[in-house]
Amino acid sequence: LLFHLFSSSFLTSEQAVISTEMSAGCAEIVRSILRPYTENWTETDVDYAEMFLDFVHASPTESERQLYDMSEQIIARGNEVLDDLALYGDGPREAAVQALREGSDSEKVDCAHTMEPYIRRIKEAYSVSKNIQQVLPKLLWELCSGPLPPLEQLESRQALLRQFTTLVVFAMRFDEMKVRNPSMINHFSIYRRLTSTINALSHSQDIKMDNDVTWFLATANSMTDVLYKTTESFIYESAMLPKENTIDTLYTIVRLSCAILSSPSSSPLSMDTRLFVQRVLVGCVLLFDSVHPQGSFSRESIIDMRSIINVLSKDENHKKQLLHPLLIQVNQTKKAPVSPKVRQMLQSV
């Protein structure tokens, strides 16, 4: 089980931290969960799939330490971004409304100052996305470059796999929160207008960054879109690494997480762990779709999207937010025609 017990890195203060006492008997749990869903794998693959990898206590090797620490710093900043967004509420709504009215420059400066703390939060989220663009290719290289087969390679890079999947979950959670705070882009646009038209504020304007942040916010799945583009660039720029390595690694993670969630024996998983695995599943399905020629949603796809949708739909509390990114991707895809059944299932949720 590649995800059990390592979901604590992006739990907010509102969520319970997974208890380490769950590690008892995890190997038996993993075997009972995965055995029925790995019948097409070789015995060696099944052996690795059944291994319990304790990601909470996974320590990086000396050669992994620099990359691990770099990722950990980004994860910590991501936690702060999520905490800030959780408290965003209506944001600077009153100040934004006031800024659109006729008034003196001094009044508009006051509005801008009221909005600034919220604008800093938005810019910090964008800054984290730029950091992810820097670290994700390094993590992908370690996870996908071999020389071992995917399952064995993931097992040999436990600490870095934890960092990779935690960043995937961060992207999913950020986009979920952005959907719940649609006024962010409007507030940012109003603030830009203020800083560009009021002389007392123009010194603080960074036009290029403001343009970049605007495009970032305007994208439906802002943070997961960063993952797509970075992964695509990684494949294109890694001329010495076969594209299939990355595809196979993502497929392995998708298949394992779906198996874990599909099994009736998965009841010992905590709610937080289950939600973490669900987000990893969705995120890696989207990443797979971005790099595989046939994508994730066509009739010819090697990913069983019907099963994945059925599994995610069982979570009544989270199914809409989990399936929403998949529906957006289906509506935007320019790859092989989407399976009508898959489209229908996503639209009916």
Sequence and secondary structure as in RCSB ss.txt:
>XXXX:A:sequence
LLFHLFSSSFLTSEQAVISTEMSAGCAEIVRSILRPYTENWTETDVDYAEMFLDFVHASPTESERQLYDMSEQII
ARGNEVLDDLALYGDGPREAAVQALREGSDSEKVDCAHTMEPYIRRIKEAYSVSKNIQQVLPKLLWELCSGPLPP
LEQLESRQALLRQFTTLVVFAMRFDEMKVRNPSMINHFSIYRRLTSTINALSHSQDIKMDNDVTWFLATANSMTD
VLYKTTESFIYESAMLPKENTIDTLYTIVRLSCAILSSPSSSPLSMDTRLFVQRVLVGCVLLFDSVHPQGSFSRE
SIIDMRSIINVLSKDENHKKQLLHPLLIQVNQTKKAPVSPKVRQMLQSV
>XXXX:A:secstr
  STT GGGG  TTS    GGGGTTHHHHHHHHHGGG TTS HHHHHHHH    TTS    TTTHHHHHHHHHHH
HHHHHHHHHHHT TT SHHHHHHHHS   HHHHHHHHHHHHHHHHHHHHHHHHHHHHHHHHHHHHHHHHS SS H
HHHHHHTHHHHHHHHHHHHHHHHHHHHHHH THHHHHHHHHHHHHHH HHHHTT  HHHHHHHHHHHHSTTHHHH
HHHHHHHHHHHH TTS HHHHHHHHHHHHHHHHHHHH GGGTTS HHHHHHHHHHHHHHHHHHHHHSTTTTTBTT
 SS HHHHHHHHHT TTTHHHHHHHHHHHHHH  SS B HHHHHHHHT 
